[in-house]
Amino acid sequence: MSDRPVEFDDRDGWWLAQARPHPALRPFLRSYDGYWETEIVPTRMRTLPTRTAVVIINLGPPLLMQVPGGVPDREYGSFVAGMYDGHGMYLSPGGQRGVQLDVTPLGAYTLFGVPMAHLTNSAVELSDLLGRSAHTLVERLAAAPSWSERFDVLDAFLLRRLEAGPVPDPEVVRAWRLLNGDLALTVADIAADVGWSRKHLTHRFREQAGLPPKVMARVIRFQRAVGLLTGGAALADAAFACGYYDQAHLNREFRALSGCTPRELIGGQLEQQRVTTLAEPV
């Protein structure tokens, strides 16, 4: 029996089980998030651009999901959603049960062994990426008697993937850290720092992280603004703190990336958070 600490949280019909991954995995994902729904309540939710790839290991009914530019309402079981620069939608029939992993793009590049550019603005069944091992993982997670032991299974599986997977270029790793640290930096600034041309940086970064650095910076800025607004910041204050030219610029970016205004998005998120745990991280 595992002695891993697990925290449980009841969110109005959705239960969340959270634990920290193995230390070697923590640079790539913050937590294991298990979830199960105690009532059969159909849910539709907007998905947002995020600075992480989202992995759903599904132990319940499949989801219907539309990714930006994708086929409407395609059915998915366990899947990896890559980096994207627009909004989508998913529909749950209710009775959901599984594990969500929010993995950095470079972590996903190593763990799943494919260039993240292949997953940009798309979702791929886990079995299409990992073959039979994906089915085995789902079977072992479903059979585990506790969430603590499920997370032990995930540790062992992901550590094997981490050891065998490709290693991103040090220059791309450095560029990723710079983008997350200072949104005022330009692509030219980052290229000069890592010693590459802008063209080469853009090509290699997009291949391994999924989005060009300029677009990735746009997504990170958007997410920071969503976080501030969700926390109660005024629109003008969020625009200034996140480096938008003005409030009108923030409004245009929200419409482009989320398909709605800041007020519509935040109001909808606060409502949705009361009925589901599968919102994109902010």
Short mmCIF file of the C-alpha atoms (twelve columns), coordinates in Angstrom:
data_MODEL
# 
_entry.id   MODEL 
# 
loop_
_atom_site.group_PDB 
_atom_site.id 
_atom_site.type_symbol 
_atom_site.label_atom_id 
_atom_site.label_alt_id 
_atom_site.label_comp_id 
_atom_site.label_asym_id 
_atom_site.label_seq_id 
_atom_site.Cartn_x 
_atom_site.Cartn_y 
_atom_site.Cartn_z 
_atom_site.pdbx_PDB_model_num 
ATOM 1   C CA . MET A 1   0.000   0.000  0.000   1 
ATOM 2   C CA . SER A 2   1.326   3.443  -0.936  1 
ATOM 3   C CA . ASP A 3   1.909   6.101  1.716   1 
ATOM 4   C CA . ARG A 4   1.886   9.038  -0.745  1 
ATOM 5   C CA . PRO A 5   -0.039  12.032 0.705   1 
ATOM 6   C CA . VAL A 6   -3.176  12.816 -1.294  1 
ATOM 7   C CA . GLU A 7   -5.455  15.825 -0.780  1 
ATOM 8   C CA . PHE A 8   -9.176  15.523 -1.506  1 
ATOM 9   C CA . ASP A 9   -11.566 18.357 -2.304  1 
ATOM 10  C CA . ASP A 10  -15.336 18.275 -2.927  1 
ATOM 11  C CA . ARG A 11  -16.335 20.858 -5.547  1 
ATOM 12  C CA . ASP A 12  -20.114 20.620 -5.614  1 
ATOM 13  C CA . GLY A 13  -20.437 17.165 -7.113  1 
ATOM 14  C CA . TRP A 14  -16.922 16.946 -8.491  1 
ATOM 15  C CA . TRP A 15  -14.242 15.383 -6.317  1 
ATOM 16  C CA . LEU A 16  -10.584 16.245 -6.835  1 
ATOM 17  C CA . ALA A 17  -7.644  14.113 -5.640  1 
ATOM 18  C CA . GLN A 18  -4.272  15.877 -5.818  1 
ATOM 19  C CA . ALA A 19  -0.713  14.769 -5.097  1 
ATOM 20  C CA . ARG A 20  2.791   15.821 -6.084  1 
ATOM 21  C CA . PRO A 21  4.619   13.770 -8.718  1 
ATOM 22  C CA . HIS A 22  8.072   12.281 -8.232  1 
ATOM 23  C CA . PRO A 23  10.706  15.051 -7.799  1 
ATOM 24  C CA . ALA A 24  12.261  14.248 -11.185 1 
ATOM 25  C CA . LEU A 25  8.917   15.010 -12.861 1 
ATOM 26  C CA . ARG A 26  8.126   18.263 -11.056 1 
ATOM 27  C CA . PRO A 27  9.963   20.549 -13.502 1 
ATOM 28  C CA . PHE A 28  7.403   19.417 -16.084 1 
ATOM 29  C CA . LEU A 29  4.118   19.215 -14.157 1 
ATOM 30  C CA . ARG A 30  2.914   20.675 -10.877 1 
ATOM 31  C CA . SER A 31  0.577   17.961 -9.662  1 
ATOM 32  C CA . TYR A 32  -1.429  14.860 -10.403 1 
ATOM 33  C CA . ASP A 33  -5.112  15.793 -10.526 1 
ATOM 34  C CA . GLY A 34  -7.498  12.883 -10.215 1 
ATOM 35  C CA . TYR A 35  -11.204 13.634 -10.565 1 
ATOM 36  C CA . TRP A 36  -14.556 11.915 -10.439 1 
ATOM 37  C CA . GLU A 37  -18.098 13.162 -10.789 1 
ATOM 38  C CA . THR A 38  -20.709 11.948 -8.325  1 
ATOM 39  C CA . GLU A 39  -23.697 13.010 -10.456 1 
ATOM 40  C CA . ILE A 40  -24.454 12.549 -14.142 1 
ATOM 41  C CA . VAL A 41  -24.573 16.198 -15.243 1 
ATOM 42  C CA . PRO A 42  -23.797 17.053 -18.897 1 
ATOM 43  C CA . THR A 43  -21.348 19.967 -19.082 1 
ATOM 44  C CA . ARG A 44  -20.132 22.165 -21.921 1 
ATOM 45  C CA . MET A 45  -17.031 24.288 -21.369 1 
ATOM 46  C CA . ARG A 46  -14.857 26.610 -23.403 1 
ATOM 47  C CA . THR A 47  -11.174 25.658 -23.570 1 
ATOM 48  C CA . LEU A 48  -8.533  28.388 -23.593 1 
ATOM 49  C CA . PRO A 49  -4.994  28.771 -24.905 1 
ATOM 50  C CA . THR A 50  -2.629  27.643 -22.180 1 
ATOM 51  C CA . ARG A 51  1.124   27.394 -21.620 1 
ATOM 52  C CA . THR A 52  0.800   23.675 -20.893 1 
ATOM 53  C CA . ALA A 53  -0.175  20.618 -22.867 1 
ATOM 54  C CA . VAL A 54  -3.195  18.929 -21.279 1 
ATOM 55  C CA . VAL A 55  -3.231  15.157 -20.852 1 
ATOM 56  C CA . ILE A 56  -6.480  13.407 -19.937 1 
ATOM 57  C CA . ILE A 57  -6.249  9.772  -18.842 1 
ATOM 58  C CA . ASN A 58  -9.898  8.851  -19.016 1 
ATOM 59  C CA . LEU A 59  -11.356 6.226  -16.688 1 
ATOM 60  C CA . GLY A 60  -14.962 7.146  -17.510 1 
ATOM 61  C CA . PRO A 61  -17.079 7.913  -20.582 1 
ATOM 62  C CA . PRO A 62  -15.425 9.635  -23.569 1 
ATOM 63  C CA . LEU A 63  -15.563 13.382 -24.122 1 
ATOM 64  C CA . LEU A 64  -16.769 15.235 -27.182 1 
ATOM 65  C CA . MET A 65  -14.290 17.976 -28.003 1 
ATOM 66  C CA . GLN A 66  -13.671 20.617 -30.635 1 
ATOM 67  C CA . VAL A 67  -10.147 22.012 -30.944 1 
ATOM 68  C CA . PRO A 68  -9.400  25.258 -32.835 1 
ATOM 69  C CA . GLY A 69  -9.979  24.581 -36.528 1 
ATOM 70  C CA . GLY A 70  -10.774 20.924 -35.821 1 
ATOM 71  C CA . VAL A 71  -13.728 18.625 -36.468 1 
ATOM 72  C CA . PRO A 72  -16.692 19.667 -34.278 1 
ATOM 73  C CA . ASP A 73  -17.550 17.359 -31.407 1 
ATOM 74  C CA . ARG A 74  -15.069 14.581 -32.119 1 
ATOM 75  C CA . GLU A 75  -15.094 11.850 -29.482 1 
ATOM 76  C CA . TYR A 76  -11.943 11.294 -27.388 1 
ATOM 77  C CA . GLY A 77  -11.021 8.787  -24.700 1 
ATOM 78  C CA . SER A 78  -7.582  9.333  -23.170 1 
ATOM 79  C CA . PHE A 79  -5.752  12.027 -25.123 1 
ATOM 80  C CA . VAL A 80  -3.053  14.693 -25.294 1 
ATOM 81  C CA . ALA A 81  -4.106  18.214 -26.298 1 
ATOM 82  C CA . GLY A 82  -1.118  20.127 -27.653 1 
ATOM 83  C CA . MET A 83  -0.369  23.828 -27.575 1 
ATOM 84  C CA . TYR A 84  -2.947  26.028 -29.232 1 
ATOM 85  C CA . ASP A 85  -3.554  29.682 -29.931 1 
ATOM 86  C CA . GLY A 86  -7.343  29.780 -30.034 1 
ATOM 87  C CA . HIS A 87  -10.328 28.557 -28.077 1 
ATOM 88  C CA . GLY A 88  -12.228 25.314 -28.393 1 
ATOM 89  C CA . MET A 89  -15.041 23.510 -26.621 1 
ATOM 90  C CA . TYR A 90  -15.686 20.185 -24.959 1 
ATOM 91  C CA . LEU A 91  -18.896 18.435 -23.998 1 
ATOM 92  C CA . SER A 92  -19.009 15.941 -21.146 1 
ATOM 93  C CA . PRO A 93  -21.957 13.543 -20.906 1 
ATOM 94  C CA . GLY A 94  -21.425 13.431 -17.140 1 
ATOM 95  C CA . GLY A 95  -20.034 10.759 -14.864 1 
ATOM 96  C CA . GLN A 96  -16.452 11.729 -15.620 1 
ATOM 97  C CA . ARG A 97  -13.560 9.950  -13.905 1 
ATOM 98  C CA . GLY A 98  -9.856  10.130 -14.674 1 
ATOM 99  C CA . VAL A 99  -6.594  12.008 -14.249 1 
ATOM 100 C CA . GLN A 100 -5.564  15.348 -15.747 1 
ATOM 101 C CA . LEU A 101 -1.898  16.273 -16.215 1 
ATOM 102 C CA . ASP A 102 -0.877  19.811 -17.169 1 
ATOM 103 C CA . VAL A 103 2.565   19.317 -18.710 1 
ATOM 104 C CA . THR A 104 4.975   21.994 -19.916 1 
ATOM 105 C CA . PRO A 105 5.423   21.819 -23.707 1 
ATOM 106 C CA . LEU A 106 9.079   20.784 -23.410 1 
ATOM 107 C CA . GLY A 107 8.117   18.168 -20.841 1 
ATOM 108 C CA . ALA A 108 5.495   16.827 -23.257 1 
ATOM 109 C CA . TYR A 109 8.118   16.792 -26.037 1 
ATOM 110 C CA . THR A 110 10.257  14.465 -23.911 1 
ATOM 111 C CA . LEU A 111 7.487   12.374 -22.318 1 
ATOM 112 C CA . PHE A 112 5.581   11.642 -25.531 1 
ATOM 113 C CA . GLY A 113 8.549   11.562 -27.884 1 
ATOM 114 C CA . VAL A 114 7.114   13.666 -30.703 1 
ATOM 115 C CA . PRO A 115 7.777   17.253 -31.820 1 
ATOM 116 C CA . MET A 116 5.100   19.392 -30.217 1 
ATOM 117 C CA . ALA A 117 4.582   21.117 -33.571 1 
ATOM 118 C CA . HIS A 118 2.814   17.888 -34.625 1 
ATOM 119 C CA . LEU A 119 0.206   18.485 -31.902 1 
ATOM 120 C CA . THR A 120 -0.323  22.238 -32.356 1 
ATOM 121 C CA . ASN A 121 -4.027  23.137 -32.348 1 
ATOM 122 C CA . SER A 122 -4.983  19.471 -32.125 1 
ATOM 123 C CA . ALA A 123 -5.651  16.611 -29.746 1 
ATOM 124 C CA . VAL A 124 -4.385  13.060 -30.253 1 
ATOM 125 C CA . GLU A 125 -5.527  9.840  -28.631 1 
ATOM 126 C CA . LEU A 126 -2.946  8.643  -26.123 1 
ATOM 127 C CA . SER A 127 -2.865  5.224  -27.796 1 
ATOM 128 C CA . ASP A 128 -1.957  6.838  -31.132 1 
ATOM 129 C CA . LEU A 129 1.139   8.292  -29.467 1 
ATOM 130 C CA . LEU A 130 2.129   5.459  -27.137 1 
ATOM 131 C CA . GLY A 131 0.543   2.340  -28.610 1 
ATOM 132 C CA . ARG A 132 -0.308  -0.599 -26.362 1 
ATOM 133 C CA . SER A 133 1.422   0.972  -23.354 1 
ATOM 134 C CA . ALA A 134 -1.357  3.590  -23.225 1 
ATOM 135 C CA . HIS A 135 -4.028  0.891  -22.894 1 
ATOM 136 C CA . THR A 136 -1.959  -0.856 -20.225 1 
ATOM 137 C CA . LEU A 137 -1.619  2.401  -18.288 1 
ATOM 138 C CA . VAL A 138 -5.375  3.030  -18.345 1 
ATOM 139 C CA . GLU A 139 -6.073  -0.551 -17.267 1 
ATOM 140 C CA . ARG A 140 -3.620  -0.350 -14.356 1 
ATOM 141 C CA . LEU A 141 -4.988  3.000  -13.189 1 
ATOM 142 C CA . ALA A 142 -8.557  1.705  -13.318 1 
ATOM 143 C CA . ALA A 143 -7.583  -1.389 -11.313 1 
ATOM 144 C CA . ALA A 144 -5.587  0.448  -8.613  1 
ATOM 145 C CA . PRO A 145 -7.406  0.354  -5.243  1 
ATOM 146 C CA . SER A 146 -6.589  3.948  -4.213  1 
ATOM 147 C CA . TRP A 147 -5.612  7.301  -5.660  1 
ATOM 148 C CA . SER A 148 -2.272  7.098  -3.904  1 
ATOM 149 C CA . GLU A 149 -1.482  3.879  -5.748  1 
ATOM 150 C CA . ARG A 150 -2.748  5.319  -9.032  1 
ATOM 151 C CA . PHE A 151 -0.281  8.156  -8.682  1 
ATOM 152 C CA . ASP A 152 2.503   5.650  -7.946  1 
ATOM 153 C CA . VAL A 153 1.634   3.922  -11.228 1 
ATOM 154 C CA . LEU A 154 1.847   7.273  -13.014 1 
ATOM 155 C CA . ASP A 155 5.223   8.014  -11.439 1 
ATOM 156 C CA . ALA A 156 6.696   4.751  -12.671 1 
ATOM 157 C CA . PHE A 157 5.217   5.152  -16.161 1 
ATOM 158 C CA . LEU A 158 6.312   8.766  -16.661 1 
ATOM 159 C CA . LEU A 159 9.787   8.218  -15.220 1 
ATOM 160 C CA . ARG A 160 10.376  5.505  -17.838 1 
ATOM 161 C CA . ARG A 161 9.172   7.891  -20.550 1 
ATOM 162 C CA . LEU A 162 11.368  10.679 -19.185 1 
ATOM 163 C CA . GLU A 163 14.473  8.485  -19.300 1 
ATOM 164 C CA . ALA A 164 13.850  7.317  -22.870 1 
ATOM 165 C CA . GLY A 165 12.496  10.505 -24.466 1 
ATOM 166 C CA . PRO A 166 14.271  13.157 -26.559 1 
ATOM 167 C CA . VAL A 167 16.001  16.063 -24.813 1 
ATOM 168 C CA . PRO A 168 15.100  19.603 -25.986 1 
ATOM 169 C CA . ASP A 169 17.860  21.903 -27.177 1 
ATOM 170 C CA . PRO A 170 19.455  23.885 -24.321 1 
ATOM 171 C CA . GLU A 171 18.767  27.043 -26.330 1 
ATOM 172 C CA . VAL A 172 15.048  26.214 -26.514 1 
ATOM 173 C CA . VAL A 173 14.978  25.505 -22.768 1 
ATOM 174 C CA . ARG A 174 16.645  28.865 -22.142 1 
ATOM 175 C CA . ALA A 175 14.204  30.641 -24.469 1 
ATOM 176 C CA . TRP A 176 11.251  29.032 -22.658 1 
ATOM 177 C CA . ARG A 177 12.523  30.278 -19.305 1 
ATOM 178 C CA . LEU A 178 13.114  33.776 -20.655 1 
ATOM 179 C CA . LEU A 179 9.603   33.944 -22.118 1 
ATOM 180 C CA . ASN A 180 8.048   32.936 -18.813 1 
ATOM 181 C CA . GLY A 181 10.212  35.364 -16.874 1 
ATOM 182 C CA . ASP A 182 9.925   38.638 -18.801 1 
ATOM 183 C CA . LEU A 183 7.159   39.336 -21.322 1 
ATOM 184 C CA . ALA A 184 8.865   42.593 -22.325 1 
ATOM 185 C CA . LEU A 185 11.589  40.624 -24.107 1 
ATOM 186 C CA . THR A 186 11.322  40.477 -27.898 1 
ATOM 187 C CA . VAL A 187 12.138  37.474 -30.059 1 
ATOM 188 C CA . ALA A 188 15.265  39.362 -31.156 1 
ATOM 189 C CA . ASP A 189 16.279  39.786 -27.495 1 
ATOM 190 C CA . ILE A 190 15.862  36.073 -26.822 1 
ATOM 191 C CA . ALA A 191 17.645  35.046 -30.034 1 
ATOM 192 C CA . ALA A 192 20.599  37.242 -29.092 1 
ATOM 193 C CA . ASP A 193 20.671  35.740 -25.592 1 
ATOM 194 C CA . VAL A 194 20.766  32.127 -26.818 1 
ATOM 195 C CA . GLY A 195 23.096  32.874 -29.737 1 
ATOM 196 C CA . TRP A 196 20.762  31.923 -32.585 1 
ATOM 197 C CA . SER A 197 19.190  33.882 -35.421 1 
ATOM 198 C CA . ARG A 198 15.541  34.845 -35.028 1 
ATOM 199 C CA . LYS A 199 14.597  32.512 -37.870 1 
ATOM 200 C CA . HIS A 200 16.427  29.522 -36.396 1 
ATOM 201 C CA . LEU A 201 15.066  30.199 -32.903 1 
ATOM 202 C CA . THR A 202 11.512  30.433 -34.225 1 
ATOM 203 C CA . HIS A 203 11.873  27.174 -36.178 1 
ATOM 204 C CA . ARG A 204 13.442  25.134 -33.372 1 
ATOM 205 C CA . PHE A 205 11.217  26.576 -30.643 1 
ATOM 206 C CA . ARG A 206 8.042   25.891 -32.596 1 
ATOM 207 C CA . GLU A 207 9.186   22.349 -33.406 1 
ATOM 208 C CA . GLN A 208 9.894   21.439 -29.788 1 
ATOM 209 C CA . ALA A 209 7.461   23.679 -27.844 1 
ATOM 210 C CA . GLY A 210 4.549   23.732 -30.299 1 
ATOM 211 C CA . LEU A 211 4.144   27.477 -30.900 1 
ATOM 212 C CA . PRO A 212 6.535   30.141 -32.214 1 
ATOM 213 C CA . PRO A 213 8.069   32.200 -29.381 1 
ATOM 214 C CA . LYS A 214 6.096   35.318 -30.332 1 
ATOM 215 C CA . VAL A 215 2.799   33.426 -30.177 1 
ATOM 216 C CA . MET A 216 3.831   31.651 -26.977 1 
ATOM 217 C CA . ALA A 217 4.502   35.034 -25.354 1 
ATOM 218 C CA . ARG A 218 1.040   36.144 -26.441 1 
ATOM 219 C CA . VAL A 219 -0.538  33.085 -24.777 1 
ATOM 220 C CA . ILE A 220 1.469   33.555 -21.563 1 
ATOM 221 C CA . ARG A 221 0.447   37.228 -21.391 1 
ATOM 222 C CA . PHE A 222 -3.197  36.252 -21.921 1 
ATOM 223 C CA . GLN A 223 -3.056  33.651 -19.154 1 
ATOM 224 C CA . ARG A 224 -1.532  36.118 -16.725 1 
ATOM 225 C CA . ALA A 225 -4.292  38.589 -17.499 1 
ATOM 226 C CA . VAL A 226 -6.950  35.918 -16.943 1 
ATOM 227 C CA . GLY A 227 -5.375  35.100 -13.583 1 
ATOM 228 C CA . LEU A 228 -5.369  38.740 -12.478 1 
ATOM 229 C CA . LEU A 229 -8.939  39.349 -13.605 1 
ATOM 230 C CA . THR A 230 -10.162 36.159 -11.946 1 
ATOM 231 C CA . GLY A 231 -8.532  37.444 -8.757  1 
ATOM 232 C CA . GLY A 232 -10.540 40.671 -8.966  1 
ATOM 233 C CA . ALA A 233 -8.157  43.074 -10.747 1 
ATOM 234 C CA . ALA A 234 -9.624  45.922 -12.782 1 
ATOM 235 C CA . LEU A 235 -9.319  45.692 -16.570 1 
ATOM 236 C CA . ALA A 236 -7.028  48.704 -16.789 1 
ATOM 237 C CA . ASP A 237 -4.767  47.372 -14.029 1 
ATOM 238 C CA . ALA A 238 -4.523  43.934 -15.653 1 
ATOM 239 C CA . ALA A 239 -3.733  45.500 -19.021 1 
ATOM 240 C CA . PHE A 240 -0.898  47.552 -17.517 1 
ATOM 241 C CA . ALA A 241 0.524   44.683 -15.429 1 
ATOM 242 C CA . CYS A 242 0.582   42.289 -18.392 1 
ATOM 243 C CA . GLY A 243 2.137   44.673 -20.900 1 
ATOM 244 C CA . TYR A 244 -0.833  45.438 -23.135 1 
ATOM 245 C CA . TYR A 245 -0.759  48.846 -24.791 1 
ATOM 246 C CA . ASP A 246 -4.096  49.761 -23.220 1 
ATOM 247 C CA . GLN A 247 -7.436  48.283 -22.202 1 
ATOM 248 C CA . ALA A 248 -8.608  48.206 -25.830 1 
ATOM 249 C CA . HIS A 249 -5.585  46.068 -26.723 1 
ATOM 250 C CA . LEU A 250 -6.445  43.652 -23.901 1 
ATOM 251 C CA . ASN A 251 -10.044 43.433 -25.128 1 
ATOM 252 C CA . ARG A 252 -8.917  42.643 -28.702 1 
ATOM 253 C CA . GLU A 253 -6.561  39.913 -27.486 1 
ATOM 254 C CA . PHE A 254 -9.270  38.314 -25.354 1 
ATOM 255 C CA . ARG A 255 -11.657 38.218 -28.306 1 
ATOM 256 C CA . ALA A 256 -8.967  36.730 -30.549 1 
ATOM 257 C CA . LEU A 257 -7.784  34.074 -28.094 1 
ATOM 258 C CA . SER A 258 -10.945 33.196 -26.154 1 
ATOM 259 C CA . GLY A 259 -13.754 34.233 -28.496 1 
ATOM 260 C CA . CYS A 260 -15.363 36.566 -25.955 1 
ATOM 261 C CA . THR A 261 -14.777 39.716 -23.925 1 
ATOM 262 C CA . PRO A 262 -12.856 39.682 -20.626 1 
ATOM 263 C CA . ARG A 263 -16.057 40.209 -18.645 1 
ATOM 264 C CA . GLU A 264 -17.855 37.392 -20.484 1 
ATOM 265 C CA . LEU A 265 -14.926 35.026 -20.030 1 
ATOM 266 C CA . ILE A 266 -14.303 35.685 -16.342 1 
ATOM 267 C CA . GLY A 267 -18.004 35.593 -15.490 1 
ATOM 268 C CA . GLY A 268 -18.375 32.301 -17.339 1 
ATOM 269 C CA . GLN A 269 -15.272 30.792 -15.722 1 
ATOM 270 C CA . LEU A 270 -16.409 31.646 -12.223 1 
ATOM 271 C CA . GLU A 271 -19.729 29.981 -12.913 1 
ATOM 272 C CA . GLN A 272 -18.155 26.925 -14.560 1 
ATOM 273 C CA . GLN A 273 -15.722 26.405 -11.714 1 
ATOM 274 C CA . ARG A 274 -18.686 25.470 -9.537  1 
ATOM 275 C CA . VAL A 275 -19.612 22.515 -11.745 1 
ATOM 276 C CA . THR A 276 -16.394 21.050 -13.144 1 
ATOM 277 C CA . THR A 277 -12.673 20.659 -12.464 1 
ATOM 278 C CA . LEU A 278 -11.554 20.371 -16.083 1 
ATOM 279 C CA . ALA A 279 -11.002 24.058 -16.830 1 
ATOM 280 C CA . GLU A 280 -7.656  24.952 -18.338 1 
ATOM 281 C CA . PRO A 281 -5.134  26.189 -15.750 1 
ATOM 282 C CA . VAL A 282 -4.653  29.937 -15.389 1 
# 
